């Protein structure tokens, strides 16, 4: 993978993260009896995705630091 490809990949990931954070959940609400069960699942999913995004952003920052150190 070339530096150019890596930079394009990082740009795409950053764009995806911005898009993910800006999009709300659309759709109809389920019946009242299912809302509590779905709320728990939604919170678990949201936590998992946020954790992945945090890890990706950390790796991207580390990459940028290493790249700057090499360039200087």
Secondary structure, DSSP 8 states (H G I E B T S, - for coil): --HHHHHHHHHHHHHHHHHHHH----S----HHHHHHHHHHHHHHHHHHHHHHHHHHHHHHHHHHHHHHHH-
